[in-house]
Amino acid sequence: MNKTFLSLKKSMKTIVPIMLIGATILGGCKKESDDPIDTDDDKEIVELSGTISGNRTLSSDTIYRLNGYVRVGEDLTLSGTPSKTGNLTIEAGTLILGDKETKGTLIIHRGSKIFAQGTSDNPIVFTSEKAPGLKNPGDWGGIVICGKATNNFPGGTAELEGGYGAYHGGSDDADNSGVLKYVRIEYAGVPINPNQEVNSLTLGSVGSGTEINHIQCSYGLDDAFEFFGGTVNATHLVAYRGLDDDLDMDNGYRGQIQFALLVKDYNLADQSGSNGLEVDNDGSGSTNTPFTSPSLSNITVIGPKANRETTISLQFQNAFHLRRSNKIKIYNTFATGYPNGLFIDGSNCVSYAQSGDLVVKHSILAGVENWGGNGFGSAGSLNVNATVGTDTLTNQHPTNPRGIPFKTTDASWNIKSWFETAAYGNVFSAKWQNQGIDATIFEAGAPKVTPNAGSSLLTGADFSGTTGFDNSITFIGAFGTNDWTTSWVEWNPASKVYYE
């Protein structure tokens, strides 16, 4: 194999981009003024572009940069018959940069695989090419994995939004697209077209044979994790201070997710409205099958509103937005800090909740102390009226945004009574302090994510009627006494120095 490497010294800034075509690497050149980075004397920069076929390994002793759409395999039609396949292995500790100018994006096509297996002490990092202090959400594309599992798109196959040739879908729900483990994805989400961004991690019809765990998506411009159909399961996820939704699930996604921490920044929200969870059967609310019906347990949702004085973007919406005919099931979960808590949107979702197809059980929804009389900006001491959805509320908190704990578009249904049904074991709490979470979890830096001693979250988990989860645990939310983010998560990527 002919490899063209470049060792970047502090006194020399010429870059040699390389294109991967099968196992061949082709050299080129780039102007000195285009190069924004330096490295130390021990590592080289390798620019990746084009298509990877066959077997390719990215070594931890090299820094890589994604230039344009870097495709593992080639599958550019709806038919699902790839013209090329590839297996990309990424060693633990490897650093991969995304090029902003070319919208660097890594795409794993159907029939191909990624084996990115970091470790707790040596995670794999995908991040912005920009220097510390200059990084912004949307500096590069993100990671896209396309599988051959089923979805509810008409015909069973589709192209991901943006028109960049990421086709997904098929008939193999056990499809295996490889492993993504102990991986950080930072500052992703570049707009492909207006209002069409790549998510930090996009999973299109990915099958249950794929392993996804210990993934942190930070400061993305769009969703942190989005699942378009498929059956892949995931554990130990961190969505940290991204602009749009933290977990977005639609088009027939039916996997399980356990242990996830979702944290918002008070000043970073998307113009489309930002939620913790956003769930749809599809964009039109049809009853196409398979239904979007994932099962989630042990999720901690931390919204932007830490206290009454925290001024938050008006684009923040719901901790849970469950809409458009989905049949999600949520267990042992904690949420706080959003203007609206639980929003069950649409008559189909209401009927599914009544029939037991849409479930929220053994979960806690908490308000913010003194943010109105109920912790969501309403029922305050000032006589300010507002209309929220179909609800006319009086005595609102004087400062927008104002919300309510429970919201539905079906005015004839009492969603609060449904949530508090005794058999469901849910709790509505006026303030998050009652549950003993640590105040630093709202703060940038190094939060304490485990509940404080004596917290009600340390007990009370109930897995009755569920299968597939780790049901040996007793805690509600993402953490008990063990902090599974230790070592591999980065809470302050803006100032993280990966190379000099």
N, C-alpha and C positions, 0 to 999 in steps of 0.2 A: 504493500500500500504506500502510495506516495503522499506523505504528509508535509504540508507547509505550515510551520509553526512560526509564531512571532514572539520573541522575548522583548517585552517593553521595559526598557530601563527609564529612569527618570529623565535621562538626557536624550532619549530617542522615542519619538511618537509616530512612527509609521506603522500602519496596520495592514496586515495581509488577510483579507477575507477569504474564506474557503467555502466551496460549494460541495455538498455531499450528493453524489449520484451513485447509488449503490454503495460500493466500497471505495469509490474513487474520490479524492479530494483535489479540487482544482484551485489554483492560486489566482489572485488578482491584486489590486492595490486600492488604497483609499488615501485621500488627501490628509495631510497632517492636521489641518484645521478642523476636520470632521471628527477627530478622536477626542472624546471627553474624559478618557480614563488613563490612569497610570497603574502599574502593578509593581509588586516588589521584584527582587532579582530572582526569585525562585520559581515563579509561575509564568506561563505563556498565555496569551490571549488567542483563542481560536474562534473565528466567526463561523457560525453554522447557517447555511441557507439551502434551499432546494429540498430534495427528497432523499430520505434515508431508506435504503432497502437492504435486505440481508441483516447481518448482526453487526451492531455498532455499540461500543462502550465509551462513555464519557468518563474520563479519569479525574480523580480528585486533585491531582497535581497540576491541573490545567484549569484556567478560567475560560468559559465559553460565552459567546454572545449570539442570541437569536436574531437573525437578520431576515425580516419578512416572515412569510409563512413557512416554517420548517415542518415538513410532513414526514411522519413515520409511516411508510407505505403510501400507496396511491389508490384512491377510491373516489373518483370524481363524478360518479353517476348514482342515480337512485337505485339501480339494480342490485347493488350490494356485492358486485363481483370485482374485487380489487385487481388492478393491473399490476401492482407491486405490493409486497408485504415486507415488513421489517420488524426487528426486535431491538429496542433501544434500552441499554442498561446504563444506569447512572450510579456511580460509586458514592458511597456515604461520604459526606463532607464536600461534595462538588458544588461550586458556585456557578450559576448560570445567569447572565444578564440579558435583559430584553432591550432591543434597540427601539427607540421611540420613533425615529424618522421613518423607518420601514414597517412599524407596527409589529415588531417581532412577536411571534405566536408559535407555540408548539402544539401540533395537531397529531394525535394518534388515530389513524384511520381504522375502519373495520378490518378485521383479519390480522392486524398488527398489534404489537404489545409494547408496553413500557414497564421496565423493572427499575423503579426508583426507590431503593431501600436504604434510607438513612437510618441513623440510630439516635437514641436520646441524647448522647453526648456528641454526635457528629451528624447533624441533620443535613439534608440537601436543601439549598436555598436558591430560589428563583427571585430576582429582584430587579429594580431599576438600574440602568447603567449610570444614572446621575450620581454626583458626589453627595456625601452627607450634607443635609440642609437644603438641598436642591431637588429632592425627590417629591413627586406629586402623584396622586391617584391618576391612573390612566397613562403612565409613562411607557407601558408596553402592553402586549395583548393579554396573555394568560396561558393556561394549559387547557386543552380541549381533548377529551377522550370520546371517541365514537365507537359504539358497540353494535351488536347484532341481536339484542334482546327486543322484546315486543314493546310497542307503545300504542297510543290511540289516535295517531294521525291517520287520516284516510289513506288506505293503501299500505299502511304499516311502515313506511319509510318517509324521511323528510330531510331537508337541509336546515342546519342551524341558521338562525337569523344573522344577517350580515352578508350573505351571498359569497362566502369565501371557500365554498366547496367542502364543507364538513357535513357529509351525509351519514345518517345513522338509522338504525332500525333493522329488524329481521324477525326471525322466529325462534331464536335460541336464547331462552331466558337464563341459561347457565353459562352463557358466553363469558370468556375470560380475556380481558384486555390487559392483564398484568397486575402490577403491584405499585401502589403509591403509599409510602410509609415514612413517617418522620420527615415531612417536607414542608417548607415555608414558601408561600407565594405572596410577594409584596409589591404594592403599587401597580397592579395590573389593571386591565379594563379599558384599553385604548378604544376610542370610537372607530368602528369600521365604516359606518355610515352615520349620518345624524340620528341620534337617539337609538343607535344600535351598537352597543358596546359588547366586547367580549367579557365574560365573567372571569373572576379570578380562577375558578375551577369549574369548567362546564363538562357535564356528564350526559351525553346523548345516547339513550338506549343502551346503557352499559349493563352487562349481565352480572349475575350473582357469583360467577367464578372469579371476579376481579376483587382484589383486596385494597380497601381504602381505609387507612387509619392514621391518626396522629398527623393531621394536616392543619396548618395555620394559614389563613388568608387575611392579610392586613392591608388596610388603606386602599382597597380596590375602588374603581370608579363606578362599577356596576355591582351585581350581586356577588357575594362571597362564594357561595356554592349554589349551582342551579342544576337540577335533575330534570331532564326532558325524557320522560318514560324510563323504562328499564327496571331492573330488579337488584341493582348493586346495593350492598349493605355498607355502612360506614360507622366508625367509632372514633371517639376522641378528636372532635373537630373544634377549631377555634376560629370564629369570624370576628375580626378585630377592627373596629372603627372604619368600616367600609361605608360607601355612600348610599347604596341602594339596599335591597333586602339581604338578610344574612343567610337564610335558607329559603330557596324558591323551588317549589316542586310542582310539576304539572305534566300533562300529556301522558298520564298513565303510569307515573312512577309508583313502585310498590315495594321498595326496599325497607330495611329497618335502619334506624339511626339511634345509637345510644351514646351518651356522654358527649355533650356539645356545649360550649360556652360562646354566647353571642353578645358582643359588647359594642355599643354605639358611642360615637363622639358627639357632644352636644352641638357642635357647629358644622358637622358634615352630614348632609342629607341630600337626597336626589330630588330633582324637580318633579319626578313622577310620584313621589311619596315613598318614604322609607319605613320598612317594617322589620320585625324580628323574623317571623315566618310569613310567607305568602304562598298560598296553596290554591291551585285551580285544577279542575279536571282538564279543561283546555281553555283557550282564549275566548271562546264563545259561550262557555258554560253548557256545552252539550252533554249528553249522557253516553257519549262514545265509550266503548270498552276497549281495553281494561281501564277501570276507573283509577284515577290518582288516589291511592289508598295506602300511603306509607304508615308505618308504625314507629313512633318516636317515644323514647323514654330517657329520663335524666338529662333534660336540657335546662340550662340556666340562661335566661334572657334578661340582659341588663340594658335598659333603654337609656336615653341621654339625660334624663331629668334626675339628678342626684338629690336635689333639695329645692325648696320653694324659690330660692333666689337664683337658681341656675337658669339662664336664658337659653332656650333651645330654638333651633330652626323650626319654622312653621311647617316644614315639609315632613316632619315626623308624624307617623300615623298610629300604627297598631303593634302591640306585642305579637298578637296572632291575627292575621287576616285570612280567614278560612272561607273561601268563596267558590262560585262557579262550579257547583255540582261535585265537589271533591268529597272523599270519604276517609279523611285522615283519622288516625287514632293516636292520642297523646296521653302519656302516663308519667307520673312522678316528676313533674316539671315545675319550675319556678320562674316567674316573670314579674318585672317591675320597671318603672321609669318611663313608660310611654303615655301619651295623652289618652289613647284608647287601649284598653286591655285586650279583651276577647271580642272580635268582630266576626260574627257568623253572617255571611252576606249571601242573600239569595234564597228563594223559597225552596229549592231543591236541598240546599244545605240544612235548612231548618227541618225539613222532613227527614233527612238522613240522621240528624241529631236526635229527633224524636224516635226514630226506629232503631237506634243503636248502631248505625253504620258510620256515623261521625261521632267520635268519642273524645272526651276530656275527663280523665279520672286521676284521683290522688295527686292533684296538682294545686299550686298556691299562686294566686294572683294578688300582688301587693301594690298599694299606692305609695305616694310620696308625702311625707309628713308636712302638714299645713298647706299643701297645694289644694286649696279648696277643702270643703268639708269631707270629701270622700277620697282624697289623694290623687285625683285625676284632673284637677283644675276646675271642678264644678262644685256647687253647693257651698260657695264661699260666703263671707260675711257681707259683701257688697251686693247691692241689688242691681246686678247687671244680667240681662237676659240673653240667651243664645239658643240657636237651633242646631242640633247635631244629628244628622240623618233625619229620622222621623221623630226624634225626641226634642221637645221644647223644654228647656231647662231654665230655672231661675236661680238667682243668687250665685252667679258664676264668679270664678276667680277673675280678677280684673285684667289679667294679662294673657294674651294668646301665647301658645295654643291652649284651648280648653277642650277637655274630653270627658269621657265617661268610662267606667270599668267595663260595662257590658253594652254591646251595641249590635243591633240587627236591623235589617231592612224590612223585616216582617213585624209590624207594630202589634199584631195580635198575639205574638208569642212572648212569653216572659223568659228571656234568656237567663236572667239572674237566678230565677227559681230552678231552671234546668241545671245550671252550673252547681248550685248548692244542694241538689238532690242528695239525700243522705247516703244512698248506696254508692254514689260516685266518689265520695271522700274528698271532695275539693274544698278549698278554704279561700275566702276573700278576706284580705287583711288591709287595714287602713294605711299601714306604712311598712316599708321593707325592714326597718329596724326591729320589728316584732319577730322576724325570722332569724335574726342574728347573723346576717351577712355583714362582711367587713366593708366599711365605707370606702376603703381604697380600691375596691373593685370598679368604682366609677372613674377612677383617676388614671391618667396616663403615667407611665413609669413602670413600677413593679408592684402590681396589686396583690393583695392577699385574696386568693380565689376560694380558699376553703372556708366554710362557715366557722364562726367563732364558737368556743366551748359553750355548750348548753343550747345551741341553736336547735330550733324545731325541725330544721332541714336534715339533721343527722339521723332522724328516725322517720318512720311512717311510710316508706316505700311499699307498694303493694303491686304484685305482678299477676294477680288473679286474672285468669282468662287470656293471658299472653303466652306466646312461645317465642323462642329464639333469643331472648334477652339474657344477659347475665343477671339472674334473679337472686343471686346470693347476697346482694348488697341491701342495705337498709335505708339509704339516704335518698332524699328528694333533691332534684337538681343535679348538676354535673359533678359535684364533688362531695365526698365525705371528709375524712381527716387526711386523705392522701391527695397531694397536688400532682396530678399527672402531667402538668405543663412544665415541670422542673427540667431545666437544662436545654430543651430543644426549642421552646417558644421564645420569641424576641418581642418584648413589650415596647421597645423604643427604636424601631427600624430607621427612623429619620436620621438619627445620629450614629447609627451602627457603621463602623469602618470595616469593610470587607477586604479592601486592598488599598495600597498606597502607591 
